[in-house]
Amino acid sequence: MPKFSSVHVTLLSGVAITAAGIGYALGAQPHMAETIALLQNARAELAAATPNKGGHREKALGLIDAAITEVRAGIVFAQ
């Protein structure tokens, strides 16, 4: 069994932690997930507004739906 010095163990630990951090950053997508939550909240607020906005409210709802779809597609693409 090979013997590792404390320097080797420290370096290997650092590499493992860095690799795990990079994997988390690429896979977790916390900013994208937060964007979806914010868009869903905005959609709920807009849906609760009165519909007398000359069709602009409805168009905005569609644009928010499209934005949510695009953010989700970006998450899938990055994975």
PyMOL Python script that loads the backbone (N, CA, C, O; Angstrom):
from pymol import cmd

cmd.read_pdbstr("""\
ATOM      1  N   MET A   1       0.851  -1.177   0.000  1.00  0.00           N
ATOM      2  CA  MET A   1       0.000   0.000   0.000  1.00  0.00           C
ATOM      3  C   MET A   1       0.896   1.239   0.000  1.00  0.00           C
ATOM      4  O   MET A   1       1.784   1.356   0.845  1.00  0.00           O
ATOM      5  N   PRO A   2       0.674   2.170  -0.942  1.00  0.00           N
ATOM      6  CA  PRO A   2       1.535   3.351  -0.998  1.00  0.00           C
ATOM      7  C   PRO A   2       1.256   4.288   0.170  1.00  0.00           C
ATOM      8  O   PRO A   2       0.140   4.380   0.681  1.00  0.00           O
ATOM      9  N   LYS A   3       2.314   4.974   0.567  1.00  0.00           N
ATOM     10  CA  LYS A   3       2.161   5.951   1.645  1.00  0.00           C
ATOM     11  C   LYS A   3       2.056   7.338   1.032  1.00  0.00           C
ATOM     12  O   LYS A   3       2.809   7.688   0.124  1.00  0.00           O
ATOM     13  N   PHE A   4       1.126   8.111   1.531  1.00  0.00           N
ATOM     14  CA  PHE A   4       0.939   9.474   1.066  1.00  0.00           C
ATOM     15  C   PHE A   4       1.335  10.439   2.165  1.00  0.00           C
ATOM     16  O   PHE A   4       0.994  10.245   3.332  1.00  0.00           O
ATOM     17  N   SER A   5       2.052  11.470   1.786  1.00  0.00           N
ATOM     18  CA  SER A   5       2.414  12.490   2.761  1.00  0.00           C
ATOM     19  C   SER A   5       1.206  13.399   2.988  1.00  0.00           C
ATOM     20  O   SER A   5       0.229  13.349   2.241  1.00  0.00           O
ATOM     21  N   SER A   6       1.285  14.206   3.999  1.00  0.00           N
ATOM     22  CA  SER A   6       0.181  15.127   4.291  1.00  0.00           C
ATOM     23  C   SER A   6      -0.013  16.127   3.153  1.00  0.00           C
ATOM     24  O   SER A   6      -1.126  16.601   2.926  1.00  0.00           O
ATOM     25  N   VAL A   7       1.060  16.448   2.442  1.00  0.00           N
ATOM     26  CA  VAL A   7       0.955  17.352   1.285  1.00  0.00           C
ATOM     27  C   VAL A   7       0.136  16.685   0.186  1.00  0.00           C
ATOM     28  O   VAL A   7      -0.732  17.317  -0.417  1.00  0.00           O
ATOM     29  N   HIS A   8       0.412  15.403  -0.076  1.00  0.00           N
ATOM     30  CA  HIS A   8      -0.345  14.676  -1.101  1.00  0.00           C
ATOM     31  C   HIS A   8      -1.824  14.601  -0.733  1.00  0.00           C
ATOM     32  O   HIS A   8      -2.694  14.823  -1.575  1.00  0.00           O
ATOM     33  N   VAL A   9      -2.096  14.290   0.514  1.00  0.00           N
ATOM     34  CA  VAL A   9      -3.481  14.182   0.972  1.00  0.00           C
ATOM     35  C   VAL A   9      -4.179  15.533   0.834  1.00  0.00           C
ATOM     36  O   VAL A   9      -5.326  15.599   0.391  1.00  0.00           O
ATOM     37  N   THR A  10      -3.497  16.598   1.207  1.00  0.00           N
ATOM     38  CA  THR A  10      -4.071  17.936   1.094  1.00  0.00           C
ATOM     39  C   THR A  10      -4.358  18.293  -0.357  1.00  0.00           C
ATOM     40  O   THR A  10      -5.431  18.808  -0.670  1.00  0.00           O
ATOM     41  N   LEU A  11      -3.406  18.023  -1.241  1.00  0.00           N
ATOM     42  CA  LEU A  11      -3.610  18.317  -2.665  1.00  0.00           C
ATOM     43  C   LEU A  11      -4.760  17.499  -3.250  1.00  0.00           C
ATOM     44  O   LEU A  11      -5.599  18.031  -3.978  1.00  0.00           O
ATOM     45  N   LEU A  12      -4.794  16.213  -2.931  1.00  0.00           N
ATOM     46  CA  LEU A  12      -5.876  15.362  -3.442  1.00  0.00           C
ATOM     47  C   LEU A  12      -7.230  15.807  -2.902  1.00  0.00           C
ATOM     48  O   LEU A  12      -8.226  15.783  -3.624  1.00  0.00           O
ATOM     49  N   SER A  13      -7.269  16.208  -1.653  1.00  0.00           N
ATOM     50  CA  SER A  13      -8.515  16.707  -1.066  1.00  0.00           C
ATOM     51  C   SER A  13      -8.961  17.982  -1.771  1.00  0.00           C
ATOM     52  O   SER A  13     -10.144  18.162  -2.063  1.00  0.00           O
ATOM     53  N   GLY A  14      -8.011  18.856  -2.038  1.00  0.00           N
ATOM     54  CA  GLY A  14      -8.332  20.104  -2.736  1.00  0.00           C
ATOM     55  C   GLY A  14      -8.874  19.857  -4.133  1.00  0.00           C
ATOM     56  O   GLY A  14      -9.820  20.515  -4.568  1.00  0.00           O
ATOM     57  N   VAL A  15      -8.270  18.907  -4.831  1.00  0.00           N
ATOM     58  CA  VAL A  15      -8.739  18.561  -6.177  1.00  0.00           C
ATOM     59  C   VAL A  15     -10.153  17.990  -6.103  1.00  0.00           C
ATOM     60  O   VAL A  15     -11.006  18.351  -6.914  1.00  0.00           O
ATOM     61  N   ALA A  16     -10.408  17.119  -5.158  1.00  0.00           N
ATOM     62  CA  ALA A  16     -11.729  16.505  -5.021  1.00  0.00           C
ATOM     63  C   ALA A  16     -12.790  17.556  -4.690  1.00  0.00           C
ATOM     64  O   ALA A  16     -13.888  17.527  -5.245  1.00  0.00           O
ATOM     65  N   ILE A  17     -12.468  18.469  -3.798  1.00  0.00           N
ATOM     66  CA  ILE A  17     -13.419  19.514  -3.417  1.00  0.00           C
ATOM     67  C   ILE A  17     -13.685  20.448  -4.594  1.00  0.00           C
ATOM     68  O   ILE A  17     -14.827  20.839  -4.836  1.00  0.00           O
ATOM     69  N   THR A  18     -12.639  20.800  -5.319  1.00  0.00           N
ATOM     70  CA  THR A  18     -12.800  21.660  -6.492  1.00  0.00           C
ATOM     71  C   THR A  18     -13.661  20.987  -7.544  1.00  0.00           C
ATOM     72  O   THR A  18     -14.551  21.618  -8.114  1.00  0.00           O
ATOM     73  N   ALA A  19     -13.407  19.716  -7.806  1.00  0.00           N
ATOM     74  CA  ALA A  19     -14.190  18.978  -8.800  1.00  0.00           C
ATOM     75  C   ALA A  19     -15.658  18.909  -8.387  1.00  0.00           C
ATOM     76  O   ALA A  19     -16.551  19.074  -9.218  1.00  0.00           O
ATOM     77  N   ALA A  20     -15.899  18.669  -7.118  1.00  0.00           N
ATOM     78  CA  ALA A  20     -17.280  18.614  -6.635  1.00  0.00           C
ATOM     79  C   ALA A  20     -17.945  19.974  -6.774  1.00  0.00           C
ATOM     80  O   ALA A  20     -19.113  20.057  -7.153  1.00  0.00           O
ATOM     81  N   GLY A  21     -17.217  21.032  -6.472  1.00  0.00           N
ATOM     82  CA  GLY A  21     -17.771  22.385  -6.602  1.00  0.00           C
ATOM     83  C   GLY A  21     -18.101  22.738  -8.030  1.00  0.00           C
ATOM     84  O   GLY A  21     -19.136  23.350  -8.296  1.00  0.00           O
ATOM     85  N   ILE A  22     -17.236  22.363  -8.956  1.00  0.00           N
ATOM     86  CA  ILE A  22     -17.485  22.625 -10.373  1.00  0.00           C
ATOM     87  C   ILE A  22     -18.706  21.829 -10.834  1.00  0.00           C
ATOM     88  O   ILE A  22     -19.554  22.353 -11.557  1.00  0.00           O
ATOM     89  N   GLY A  23     -18.795  20.583 -10.423  1.00  0.00           N
ATOM     90  CA  GLY A  23     -19.956  19.764 -10.776  1.00  0.00           C
ATOM     91  C   GLY A  23     -21.245  20.357 -10.257  1.00  0.00           C
ATOM     92  O   GLY A  23     -22.256  20.360 -10.959  1.00  0.00           O
ATOM     93  N   TYR A  24     -21.221  20.865  -9.023  1.00  0.00           N
ATOM     94  CA  TYR A  24     -22.408  21.507  -8.457  1.00  0.00           C
ATOM     95  C   TYR A  24     -22.767  22.755  -9.252  1.00  0.00           C
ATOM     96  O   TYR A  24     -23.933  22.971  -9.583  1.00  0.00           O
ATOM     97  N   ALA A  25     -21.780  23.564  -9.554  1.00  0.00           N
ATOM     98  CA  ALA A  25     -22.037  24.822 -10.270  1.00  0.00           C
ATOM     99  C   ALA A  25     -22.628  24.562 -11.644  1.00  0.00           C
ATOM    100  O   ALA A  25     -23.499  25.308 -12.091  1.00  0.00           O
ATOM    101  N   LEU A  26     -22.170  23.524 -12.316  1.00  0.00           N
ATOM    102  CA  LEU A  26     -22.687  23.221 -13.641  1.00  0.00           C
ATOM    103  C   LEU A  26     -24.051  22.553 -13.588  1.00  0.00           C
ATOM    104  O   LEU A  26     -24.873  22.763 -14.481  1.00  0.00           O
ATOM    105  N   GLY A  27     -24.309  21.754 -12.564  1.00  0.00           N
ATOM    106  CA  GLY A  27     -25.542  20.986 -12.508  1.00  0.00           C
ATOM    107  C   GLY A  27     -26.678  21.641 -11.750  1.00  0.00           C
ATOM    108  O   GLY A  27     -27.840  21.452 -12.108  1.00  0.00           O
ATOM    109  N   ALA A  28     -26.376  22.401 -10.718  1.00  0.00           N
ATOM    110  CA  ALA A  28     -27.417  22.910  -9.835  1.00  0.00           C
ATOM    111  C   ALA A  28     -28.206  24.060 -10.455  1.00  0.00           C
ATOM    112  O   ALA A  28     -29.427  24.116 -10.306  1.00  0.00           O
ATOM    113  N   GLN A  29     -27.538  24.969 -11.141  1.00  0.00           N
ATOM    114  CA  GLN A  29     -28.198  26.098 -11.802  1.00  0.00           C
ATOM    115  C   GLN A  29     -29.065  26.931 -10.840  1.00  0.00           C
ATOM    116  O   GLN A  29     -30.231  27.181 -11.147  1.00  0.00           O
ATOM    117  N   PRO A  30     -28.537  27.364  -9.698  1.00  0.00           N
ATOM    118  CA  PRO A  30     -29.380  28.081  -8.725  1.00  0.00           C
ATOM    119  C   PRO A  30     -29.961  29.387  -9.264  1.00  0.00           C
ATOM    120  O   PRO A  30     -31.079  29.749  -8.898  1.00  0.00           O
ATOM    121  N   HIS A  31     -29.242  30.093 -10.113  1.00  0.00           N
ATOM    122  CA  HIS A  31     -29.765  31.355 -10.648  1.00  0.00           C
ATOM    123  C   HIS A  31     -30.892  31.106 -11.636  1.00  0.00           C
ATOM    124  O   HIS A  31     -31.863  31.861 -11.682  1.00  0.00           O
ATOM    125  N   MET A  32     -30.762  30.054 -12.420  1.00  0.00           N
ATOM    126  CA  MET A  32     -31.814  29.713 -13.380  1.00  0.00           C
ATOM    127  C   MET A  32     -33.070  29.264 -12.636  1.00  0.00           C
ATOM    128  O   MET A  32     -34.181  29.636 -13.014  1.00  0.00           O
ATOM    129  N   ALA A  33     -32.900  28.467 -11.584  1.00  0.00           N
ATOM    130  CA  ALA A  33     -34.044  28.015 -10.798  1.00  0.00           C
ATOM    131  C   ALA A  33     -34.742  29.205 -10.139  1.00  0.00           C
ATOM    132  O   ALA A  33     -35.971  29.261 -10.100  1.00  0.00           O
ATOM    133  N   GLU A  34     -33.967  30.147  -9.627  1.00  0.00           N
ATOM    134  CA  GLU A  34     -34.551  31.344  -9.009  1.00  0.00           C
ATOM    135  C   GLU A  34     -35.283  32.183 -10.048  1.00  0.00           C
ATOM    136  O   GLU A  34     -36.315  32.782  -9.746  1.00  0.00           O
ATOM    137  N   THR A  35     -34.760  32.230 -11.264  1.00  0.00           N
ATOM    138  CA  THR A  35     -35.419  32.966 -12.337  1.00  0.00           C
ATOM    139  C   THR A  35     -36.792  32.378 -12.626  1.00  0.00           C
ATOM    140  O   THR A  35     -37.759  33.116 -12.815  1.00  0.00           O
ATOM    141  N   ILE A  36     -36.879  31.059 -12.660  1.00  0.00           N
ATOM    142  CA  ILE A  36     -38.180  30.423 -12.885  1.00  0.00           C
ATOM    143  C   ILE A  36     -39.144  30.790 -11.765  1.00  0.00           C
ATOM    144  O   ILE A  36     -40.304  31.109 -12.029  1.00  0.00           O
ATOM    145  N   ALA A  37     -38.685  30.750 -10.532  1.00  0.00           N
ATOM    146  CA  ALA A  37     -39.548  31.094  -9.399  1.00  0.00           C
ATOM    147  C   ALA A  37     -40.042  32.539  -9.505  1.00  0.00           C
ATOM    148  O   ALA A  37     -41.213  32.821  -9.254  1.00  0.00           O
ATOM    149  N   LEU A  38     -39.144  33.446  -9.877  1.00  0.00           N
ATOM    150  CA  LEU A  38     -39.537  34.852 -10.016  1.00  0.00           C
ATOM    151  C   LEU A  38     -40.534  35.045 -11.158  1.00  0.00           C
ATOM    152  O   LEU A  38     -41.499  35.797 -11.022  1.00  0.00           O
ATOM    153  N   LEU A  39     -40.302  34.374 -12.269  1.00  0.00           N
ATOM    154  CA  LEU A  39     -41.230  34.470 -13.399  1.00  0.00           C
ATOM    155  C   LEU A  39     -42.597  33.891 -13.036  1.00  0.00           C
ATOM    156  O   LEU A  39     -43.626  34.452 -13.414  1.00  0.00           O
ATOM    157  N   GLN A  40     -42.616  32.787 -12.312  1.00  0.00           N
ATOM    158  CA  GLN A  40     -43.887  32.198 -11.897  1.00  0.00           C
ATOM    159  C   GLN A  40     -44.639  33.133 -10.949  1.00  0.00           C
ATOM    160  O   GLN A  40     -45.863  33.243 -11.017  1.00  0.00           O
ATOM    161  N   ASN A  41     -43.903  33.801 -10.070  1.00  0.00           N
ATOM    162  CA  ASN A  41     -44.521  34.762  -9.162  1.00  0.00           C
ATOM    163  C   ASN A  41     -45.079  35.952  -9.949  1.00  0.00           C
ATOM    164  O   ASN A  41     -46.189  36.415  -9.685  1.00  0.00           O
ATOM    165  N   ALA A  42     -44.300  36.439 -10.912  1.00  0.00           N
ATOM    166  CA  ALA A  42     -44.762  37.551 -11.747  1.00  0.00           C
ATOM    167  C   ALA A  42     -46.006  37.146 -12.531  1.00  0.00           C
ATOM    168  O   ALA A  42     -46.935  37.940 -12.680  1.00  0.00           O
ATOM    169  N   ARG A  43     -46.023  35.915 -13.029  1.00  0.00           N
ATOM    170  CA  ARG A  43     -47.182  35.434 -13.783  1.00  0.00           C
ATOM    171  C   ARG A  43     -48.425  35.396 -12.898  1.00  0.00           C
ATOM    172  O   ARG A  43     -49.507  35.800 -13.323  1.00  0.00           O
ATOM    173  N   ALA A  44     -48.266  34.911 -11.672  1.00  0.00           N
ATOM    174  CA  ALA A  44     -49.402  34.837 -10.745  1.00  0.00           C
ATOM    175  C   ALA A  44     -49.945  36.232 -10.440  1.00  0.00           C
ATOM    176  O   ALA A  44     -51.159  36.433 -10.395  1.00  0.00           O
ATOM    177  N   GLU A  45     -49.053  37.187 -10.233  1.00  0.00           N
ATOM    178  CA  GLU A  45     -49.493  38.565  -9.965  1.00  0.00           C
ATOM    179  C   GLU A  45     -50.219  39.148 -11.168  1.00  0.00           C
ATOM    180  O   GLU A  45     -51.257  39.795 -11.023  1.00  0.00           O
ATOM    181  N   LEU A  46     -49.679  38.921 -12.337  1.00  0.00           N
ATOM    182  CA  LEU A  46     -50.278  39.429 -13.564  1.00  0.00           C
ATOM    183  C   LEU A  46     -51.628  38.766 -13.828  1.00  0.00           C
ATOM    184  O   LEU A  46     -52.568  39.428 -14.268  1.00  0.00           O
ATOM    185  N   ALA A  47     -51.727  37.485 -13.566  1.00  0.00           N
ATOM    186  CA  ALA A  47     -52.991  36.766 -13.752  1.00  0.00           C
ATOM    187  C   ALA A  47     -54.064  37.280 -12.798  1.00  0.00           C
ATOM    188  O   ALA A  47     -55.253  37.251 -13.117  1.00  0.00           O
ATOM    189  N   ALA A  48     -53.643  37.747 -11.632  1.00  0.00           N
ATOM    190  CA  ALA A  48     -54.598  38.263 -10.643  1.00  0.00           C
ATOM    191  C   ALA A  48     -55.072  39.680 -10.979  1.00  0.00           C
ATOM    192  O   ALA A  48     -56.063  40.152 -10.421  1.00  0.00           O
ATOM    193  N   ALA A  49     -54.374  40.350 -11.880  1.00  0.00           N
ATOM    194  CA  ALA A  49     -54.759  41.721 -12.260  1.00  0.00           C
ATOM    195  C   ALA A  49     -56.045  41.693 -13.089  1.00  0.00           C
ATOM    196  O   ALA A  49     -56.362  40.691 -13.729  1.00  0.00           O
ATOM    197  N   THR A  50     -56.764  42.789 -13.067  1.00  0.00           N
ATOM    198  CA  THR A  50     -57.979  42.872 -13.881  1.00  0.00           C
ATOM    199  C   THR A  50     -57.609  42.834 -15.360  1.00  0.00           C
ATOM    200  O   THR A  50     -56.576  43.372 -15.759  1.00  0.00           O
ATOM    201  N   PRO A  51     -58.454  42.195 -16.176  1.00  0.00           N
ATOM    202  CA  PRO A  51     -58.101  41.984 -17.580  1.00  0.00           C
ATOM    203  C   PRO A  51     -58.369  43.171 -18.507  1.00  0.00           C
ATOM    204  O   PRO A  51     -58.308  43.006 -19.726  1.00  0.00           O
ATOM    205  N   ASN A  52     -58.655  44.327 -17.988  1.00  0.00           N
ATOM    206  CA  ASN A  52     -58.986  45.483 -18.843  1.00  0.00           C
ATOM    207  C   ASN A  52     -57.733  46.269 -19.227  1.00  0.00           C
ATOM    208  O   ASN A  52     -57.602  47.446 -18.892  1.00  0.00           O
ATOM    209  N   LYS A  53     -56.832  45.618 -19.919  1.00  0.00           N
ATOM    210  CA  LYS A  53     -55.548  46.260 -20.261  1.00  0.00           C
ATOM    211  C   LYS A  53     -55.318  46.301 -21.771  1.00  0.00           C
ATOM    212  O   LYS A  53     -54.178  46.427 -22.218  1.00  0.00           O
ATOM    213  N   GLY A  54     -56.373  46.198 -22.551  1.00  0.00           N
ATOM    214  CA  GLY A  54     -56.252  46.282 -24.001  1.00  0.00           C
ATOM    215  C   GLY A  54     -55.496  45.120 -24.621  1.00  0.00           C
ATOM    216  O   GLY A  54     -54.878  45.272 -25.674  1.00  0.00           O
ATOM    217  N   GLY A  55     -55.540  43.965 -23.977  1.00  0.00           N
ATOM    218  CA  GLY A  55     -54.851  42.789 -24.497  1.00  0.00           C
ATOM    219  C   GLY A  55     -53.391  42.686 -24.086  1.00  0.00           C
ATOM    220  O   GLY A  55     -52.745  41.667 -24.328  1.00  0.00           O
ATOM    221  N   HIS A  56     -52.876  43.729 -23.472  1.00  0.00           N
ATOM    222  CA  HIS A  56     -51.453  43.726 -23.093  1.00  0.00           C
ATOM    223  C   HIS A  56     -51.168  42.762 -21.945  1.00  0.00           C
ATOM    224  O   HIS A  56     -50.108  42.137 -21.898  1.00  0.00           O
ATOM    225  N   ARG A  57     -52.116  42.648 -21.025  1.00  0.00           N
ATOM    226  CA  ARG A  57     -51.947  41.694 -19.919  1.00  0.00           C
ATOM    227  C   ARG A  57     -51.844  40.271 -20.471  1.00  0.00           C
ATOM    228  O   ARG A  57     -50.971  39.506 -20.060  1.00  0.00           O
ATOM    229  N   GLU A  58     -52.720  39.924 -21.384  1.00  0.00           N
ATOM    230  CA  GLU A  58     -52.716  38.587 -21.967  1.00  0.00           C
ATOM    231  C   GLU A  58     -51.426  38.331 -22.753  1.00  0.00           C
ATOM    232  O   GLU A  58     -50.857  37.241 -22.690  1.00  0.00           O
ATOM    233  N   LYS A  59     -50.977  39.340 -23.487  1.00  0.00           N
ATOM    234  CA  LYS A  59     -49.729  39.195 -24.233  1.00  0.00           C
ATOM    235  C   LYS A  59     -48.554  39.007 -23.267  1.00  0.00           C
ATOM    236  O   LYS A  59     -47.668  38.186 -23.507  1.00  0.00           O
ATOM    237  N   ALA A  60     -48.557  39.771 -22.181  1.00  0.00           N
ATOM    238  CA  ALA A  60     -47.492  39.650 -21.181  1.00  0.00           C
ATOM    239  C   ALA A  60     -47.500  38.259 -20.548  1.00  0.00           C
ATOM    240  O   ALA A  60     -46.437  37.694 -20.290  1.00  0.00           O
ATOM    241  N   LEU A  61     -48.684  37.703 -20.294  1.00  0.00           N
ATOM    242  CA  LEU A  61     -48.772  36.350 -19.746  1.00  0.00           C
ATOM    243  C   LEU A  61     -48.131  35.345 -20.710  1.00  0.00           C
ATOM    244  O   LEU A  61     -47.400  34.448 -20.290  1.00  0.00           O
ATOM    245  N   GLY A  62     -48.410  35.503 -21.981  1.00  0.00           N
ATOM    246  CA  GLY A  62     -47.805  34.623 -22.980  1.00  0.00           C
ATOM    247  C   GLY A  62     -46.294  34.769 -23.042  1.00  0.00           C
ATOM    248  O   GLY A  62     -45.572  33.784 -23.196  1.00  0.00           O
ATOM    249  N   LEU A  63     -45.822  35.997 -22.922  1.00  0.00           N
ATOM    250  CA  LEU A  63     -44.369  36.225 -22.945  1.00  0.00           C
ATOM    251  C   LEU A  63     -43.693  35.624 -21.713  1.00  0.00           C
ATOM    252  O   LEU A  63     -42.587  35.090 -21.807  1.00  0.00           O
ATOM    253  N   ILE A  64     -44.351  35.710 -20.571  1.00  0.00           N
ATOM    254  CA  ILE A  64     -43.794  35.096 -19.358  1.00  0.00           C
ATOM    255  C   ILE A  64     -43.755  33.577 -19.521  1.00  0.00           C
ATOM    256  O   ILE A  64     -42.773  32.933 -19.154  1.00  0.00           O
ATOM    257  N   ASP A  65     -44.826  33.013 -20.070  1.00  0.00           N
ATOM    258  CA  ASP A  65     -44.826  31.566 -20.315  1.00  0.00           C
ATOM    259  C   ASP A  65     -43.675  31.174 -21.239  1.00  0.00           C
ATOM    260  O   ASP A  65     -43.001  30.170 -21.009  1.00  0.00           O
ATOM    261  N   ALA A  66     -43.455  31.966 -22.277  1.00  0.00           N
ATOM    262  CA  ALA A  66     -42.353  31.693 -23.209  1.00  0.00           C
ATOM    263  C   ALA A  66     -41.001  31.813 -22.498  1.00  0.00           C
ATOM    264  O   ALA A  66     -40.095  31.015 -22.740  1.00  0.00           O
ATOM    265  N   ALA A  67     -40.871  32.807 -21.625  1.00  0.00           N
ATOM    266  CA  ALA A  67     -39.611  32.985 -20.887  1.00  0.00           C
ATOM    267  C   ALA A  67     -39.353  31.794 -19.970  1.00  0.00           C
ATOM    268  O   ALA A  67     -38.220  31.322 -19.876  1.00  0.00           O
ATOM    269  N   ILE A  68     -40.384  31.307 -19.298  1.00  0.00           N
ATOM    270  CA  ILE A  68     -40.227  30.140 -18.425  1.00  0.00           C
ATOM    271  C   ILE A  68     -39.783  28.933 -19.251  1.00  0.00           C
ATOM    272  O   ILE A  68     -38.898  28.184 -18.837  1.00  0.00           O
ATOM    273  N   THR A  69     -40.390  28.751 -20.400  1.00  0.00           N
ATOM    274  CA  THR A  69     -40.022  27.647 -21.288  1.00  0.00           C
ATOM    275  C   THR A  69     -38.556  27.751 -21.714  1.00  0.00           C
ATOM    276  O   THR A  69     -37.838  26.751 -21.731  1.00  0.00           O
ATOM    277  N   GLU A  70     -38.117  28.959 -22.057  1.00  0.00           N
ATOM    278  CA  GLU A  70     -36.725  29.154 -22.494  1.00  0.00           C
ATOM    279  C   GLU A  70     -35.736  28.919 -21.357  1.00  0.00           C
ATOM    280  O   GLU A  70     -34.678  28.330 -21.576  1.00  0.00           O
ATOM    281  N   VAL A  71     -36.062  29.368 -20.153  1.00  0.00           N
ATOM    282  CA  VAL A  71     -35.166  29.153 -19.011  1.00  0.00           C
ATOM    283  C   VAL A  71     -35.050  27.656 -18.730  1.00  0.00           C
ATOM    284  O   VAL A  71     -33.955  27.151 -18.483  1.00  0.00           O
ATOM    285  N   ARG A  72     -36.180  26.948 -18.767  1.00  0.00           N
ATOM    286  CA  ARG A  72     -36.143  25.497 -18.556  1.00  0.00           C
ATOM    287  C   ARG A  72     -35.312  24.811 -19.634  1.00  0.00           C
ATOM    288  O   ARG A  72     -34.558  23.884 -19.339  1.00  0.00           O
ATOM    289  N   ALA A  73     -35.444  25.260 -20.881  1.00  0.00           N
ATOM    290  CA  ALA A  73     -34.656  24.688 -21.967  1.00  0.00           C
ATOM    291  C   ALA A  73     -33.162  24.952 -21.740  1.00  0.00           C
ATOM    292  O   ALA A  73     -32.328  24.097 -22.034  1.00  0.00           O
ATOM    293  N   GLY A  74     -32.835  26.118 -21.227  1.00  0.00           N
ATOM    294  CA  GLY A  74     -31.440  26.441 -20.922  1.00  0.00           C
ATOM    295  C   GLY A  74     -30.874  25.532 -19.840  1.00  0.00           C
ATOM    296  O   GLY A  74     -29.717  25.118 -19.917  1.00  0.00           O
ATOM    297  N   ILE A  75     -31.675  25.223 -18.842  1.00  0.00           N
ATOM    298  CA  ILE A  75     -31.235  24.317 -17.769  1.00  0.00           C
ATOM    299  C   ILE A  75     -30.965  22.935 -18.346  1.00  0.00           C
ATOM    300  O   ILE A  75     -29.937  22.324 -18.055  1.00  0.00           O
ATOM    301  N   VAL A  76     -31.887  22.446 -19.160  1.00  0.00           N
ATOM    302  CA  VAL A  76     -31.718  21.121 -19.772  1.00  0.00           C
ATOM    303  C   VAL A  76     -30.479  21.107 -20.667  1.00  0.00           C
ATOM    304  O   VAL A  76     -29.707  20.148 -20.643  1.00  0.00           O
ATOM    305  N   PHE A  77     -30.289  22.152 -21.444  1.00  0.00           N
ATOM    306  CA  PHE A  77     -29.133  22.225 -22.335  1.00  0.00           C
ATOM    307  C   PHE A  77     -27.826  22.182 -21.545  1.00  0.00           C
ATOM    308  O   PHE A  77     -26.880  21.506 -21.949  1.00  0.00           O
ATOM    309  N   ALA A  78     -27.770  22.893 -20.430  1.00  0.00           N
ATOM    310  CA  ALA A  78     -26.543  22.962 -19.640  1.00  0.00           C
ATOM    311  C   ALA A  78     -26.223  21.647 -18.945  1.00  0.00           C
ATOM    312  O   ALA A  78     -25.072  21.396 -18.588  1.00  0.00           O
ATOM    313  N   GLN A  79     -27.226  20.815 -18.753  1.00  0.00           N
ATOM    314  CA  GLN A  79     -26.989  19.539 -18.082  1.00  0.00           C
ATOM    315  C   GLN A  79     -26.392  18.578 -19.055  1.00  0.00           C
ATOM    316  O   GLN A  79     -26.111  17.434 -18.699  1.00  0.00           O
TER     317      GLN A  79
END
""", "prot")
cmd.dss("prot")
cmd.show_as("cartoon", "prot")
cmd.util.cbc("prot")
cmd.orient("prot")
